[in-house]
Amino acid sequence: MSTRILVVDDSPTIRKVVSAVLERHGFEALQAADGQSALDKLLQSAQAAKEDGNGAERIDLVLVDFVMPKMNGFQLCRAMRQSAVWRCVNKIALSLMMMRPSAWRGPAYGAGTAVRVEPASR
């Protein structure tokens, strides 16, 4: 059973590249285009894990972008934190945008770590 990581980003390119890197390192990568789609995948995963009884379908980590349509990364982390089922799923926020360290609000929303992703063209 490999570690299952949900990559949540509105950019198909970012999702594809991050997923490819994760898979190259032996992780199972799932994808969602926004926070609401991520919640749907988490729900499907929780139901499948409950049915199989061994947790093989469980999502172990969520890599989430800050800025997305429908439900942004902060809203997703807040929704996960409020759920007894998803509260303990680790969350890492990824973003291309610049953010001052003093502006990082992730822990208040349930995301403890932030990673600024540098564009490949630099």
C-alpha positions as a Markdown table, in Angstrom:
| # | Residue | x | y | z |
|---|---|---|---|---|
| 1 | Met | 0.0 | 0.0 | 0.0 |
| 2 | Ser | 1.6 | 3.3 | -1.1 |
| 3 | Thr | 1.1 | 6.7 | 0.3 |
| 4 | Arg | -1.9 | 8.4 | -1.4 |
| 5 | Ile | -1.5 | 12.2 | -2.0 |
| 6 | Leu | -4.2 | 14.4 | -3.2 |
| 7 | Val | -2.9 | 17.3 | -5.4 |
| 8 | Val | -5.4 | 20.2 | -5.4 |
| 9 | Asp | -4.8 | 23.0 | -7.9 |
| 10 | Asp | -6.8 | 24.8 | -10.5 |
| 11 | Ser | -3.9 | 24.6 | -13.0 |
| 12 | Pro | -4.0 | 21.3 | -14.9 |
| 13 | Thr | -0.3 | 21.8 | -15.7 |
| 14 | Ile | 0.7 | 22.1 | -12.0 |
| 15 | Arg | -1.5 | 19.1 | -11.1 |
| 16 | Lys | 0.1 | 17.0 | -13.9 |
| 17 | Val | 3.7 | 18.0 | -13.0 |
| 18 | Val | 3.4 | 17.6 | -9.3 |
| 19 | Ser | 1.6 | 14.2 | -9.7 |
| 20 | Ala | 4.3 | 13.0 | -12.1 |
| 21 | Val | 7.0 | 13.9 | -9.6 |
| 22 | Leu | 5.2 | 12.2 | -6.8 |
| 23 | Glu | 4.5 | 9.0 | -8.8 |
| 24 | Arg | 8.2 | 8.9 | -9.9 |
| 25 | His | 9.0 | 8.7 | -6.2 |
| 26 | Gly | 6.5 | 5.9 | -5.5 |
| 27 | Phe | 3.5 | 7.8 | -4.2 |
| 28 | Glu | 0.0 | 7.4 | -5.6 |
| 29 | Ala | -1.2 | 10.8 | -6.8 |
| 30 | Leu | -4.9 | 11.8 | -7.0 |
| 31 | Gln | -6.0 | 15.1 | -8.5 |
| 32 | Ala | -8.7 | 17.7 | -7.8 |
| 33 | Ala | -9.2 | 21.1 | -9.6 |
| 34 | Asp | -10.6 | 23.0 | -6.7 |
| 35 | Gly | -11.5 | 22.7 | -3.0 |
| 36 | Gln | -15.0 | 21.3 | -3.6 |
| 37 | Ser | -13.7 | 18.6 | -5.9 |
| 38 | Ala | -11.1 | 17.8 | -3.2 |
| 39 | Leu | -13.8 | 17.4 | -0.6 |
| 40 | Asp | -15.7 | 15.1 | -3.0 |
| 41 | Lys | -12.5 | 12.9 | -3.5 |
| 42 | Leu | -11.9 | 12.9 | 0.3 |
| 43 | Leu | -15.5 | 11.7 | 0.8 |
| 44 | Gln | -15.1 | 9.0 | -1.8 |
| 45 | Ser | -11.8 | 7.9 | -0.2 |
| 46 | Ala | -13.3 | 7.8 | 3.3 |
| 47 | Gln | -16.3 | 5.7 | 2.1 |
| 48 | Ala | -14.0 | 3.3 | 0.2 |
| 49 | Ala | -11.7 | 3.0 | 3.2 |
| 50 | Lys | -14.6 | 2.2 | 5.4 |
| 51 | Glu | -15.8 | -0.5 | 2.9 |
| 52 | Asp | -12.5 | -2.2 | 2.5 |
| 53 | Gly | -11.7 | -2.1 | 6.2 |
| 54 | Asn | -8.0 | -1.8 | 5.9 |
| 55 | Gly | -7.6 | 1.9 | 5.0 |
| 56 | Ala | -6.0 | 1.2 | 1.6 |
| 57 | Glu | -8.1 | 3.9 | 0.0 |
| 58 | Arg | -7.3 | 6.5 | 2.6 |
| 59 | Ile | -5.7 | 9.8 | 1.5 |
| 60 | Asp | -2.6 | 10.4 | 3.6 |
| 61 | Leu | -1.6 | 13.9 | 2.5 |
| 62 | Val | -3.3 | 16.9 | 0.7 |
| 63 | Leu | -1.1 | 19.3 | -1.3 |
| 64 | Val | -3.3 | 22.4 | -1.8 |
| 65 | Asp | -3.1 | 25.6 | -3.7 |
| 66 | Phe | -4.2 | 28.9 | -2.0 |
| 67 | Val | -6.0 | 30.5 | -4.8 |
| 68 | Met | -8.7 | 28.4 | -6.6 |
| 69 | Pro | -12.3 | 28.9 | -7.8 |
| 70 | Lys | -15.3 | 27.5 | -5.9 |
| 71 | Met | -13.4 | 26.8 | -2.7 |
| 72 | Asn | -9.9 | 28.1 | -2.1 |
| 73 | Gly | -7.2 | 26.3 | -0.2 |
| 74 | Phe | -7.9 | 28.1 | 3.1 |
| 75 | Gln | -11.5 | 27.2 | 2.9 |
| 76 | Leu | -10.7 | 23.6 | 2.1 |
| 77 | Cys | -8.3 | 23.3 | 5.0 |
| 78 | Arg | -10.9 | 24.9 | 7.3 |
| 79 | Ala | -13.6 | 22.4 | 6.1 |
| 80 | Met | -11.1 | 19.5 | 6.7 |
| 81 | Arg | -10.3 | 20.7 | 10.1 |
| 82 | Gln | -13.9 | 20.9 | 11.1 |
| 83 | Ser | -14.4 | 17.2 | 10.1 |
| 84 | Ala | -13.6 | 14.5 | 12.5 |
| 85 | Val | -12.8 | 12.2 | 9.6 |
| 86 | Trp | -10.4 | 14.6 | 7.8 |
| 87 | Arg | -9.0 | 16.6 | 10.7 |
| 88 | Cys | -5.9 | 14.4 | 11.0 |
| 89 | Val | -5.1 | 14.3 | 7.3 |
| 90 | Asn | -1.9 | 16.2 | 6.8 |
| 91 | Lys | -2.1 | 19.3 | 4.6 |
| 92 | Ile | 0.7 | 21.3 | 2.9 |
| 93 | Ala | -0.2 | 24.5 | 1.0 |
| 94 | Leu | 1.6 | 25.2 | -2.3 |
| 95 | Ser | 1.6 | 28.5 | -4.1 |
| 96 | Leu | 3.3 | 30.4 | -6.8 |
| 97 | Met | 2.4 | 33.7 | -5.2 |
| 98 | Met | 4.7 | 35.6 | -2.9 |
| 99 | Met | 3.7 | 35.7 | 0.7 |
| 100 | Arg | 5.5 | 37.4 | 3.6 |
| 101 | Pro | 6.1 | 34.9 | 6.4 |
| 102 | Ser | 4.1 | 37.1 | 8.8 |
| 103 | Ala | 1.1 | 36.8 | 6.5 |
| 104 | Trp | 1.0 | 33.0 | 6.6 |
| 105 | Arg | -2.3 | 32.1 | 8.2 |
| 106 | Gly | -2.3 | 28.4 | 7.4 |
| 107 | Pro | -2.3 | 27.1 | 11.0 |
| 108 | Ala | -5.5 | 29.0 | 11.7 |
| 109 | Tyr | -7.1 | 27.1 | 8.9 |
| 110 | Gly | -5.6 | 23.7 | 9.5 |
| 111 | Ala | -2.6 | 23.8 | 7.1 |
| 112 | Gly | 0.6 | 23.8 | 9.1 |
| 113 | Thr | 3.1 | 24.1 | 6.3 |
| 114 | Ala | 3.5 | 26.3 | 3.2 |
| 115 | Val | 5.8 | 25.8 | 0.3 |
| 116 | Arg | 6.3 | 28.6 | -2.3 |
| 117 | Val | 6.8 | 26.9 | -5.7 |
| 118 | Glu | 9.3 | 28.6 | -8.0 |
| 119 | Pro | 8.3 | 28.8 | -11.7 |
| 120 | Ala | 10.5 | 26.4 | -13.8 |
| 121 | Ser | 11.5 | 29.2 | -16.1 |
| 122 | Arg | 13.6 | 31.0 | -13.5 |
